[in-house]
Amino acid sequence: MSESIRSELAGLVRSRKEARAWFKATGTSVSDWARSHGFQRAHVYAALAGRTCGDRGHAHAVAMALGIKSPPPADFRFDVPSTGDRKEAIALKA
């Protein structure tokens, strides 16, 4: 996620209901919003309806853009070796 999007979303987390209300209040159609942000309309509707949890992939990107999921901290790291076997990665978690 780019730093500009991260700073824009900082502190902005809303519920799915609030996101749907925003569309209604601003008169923005979900289709237009999805198109302008490069998402498929079906993915946006699924996020708004709660059919996807937004953990990964397109669902995650849509949830972040809608503000219904908070962005990870800028200094977030997951320390898993890029090379080596699975046992090394598991040993790091323990």
ABEGO torsion letter per residue (X at the ends): XBAAAAAAABGBBBBAAAAAAAAAAAGBBAAAAAAAAGBBAAAAAAAAAGABAGABEAAAAAAAAAGABBBBBAABBBBBBABEBAAAAAAAAX
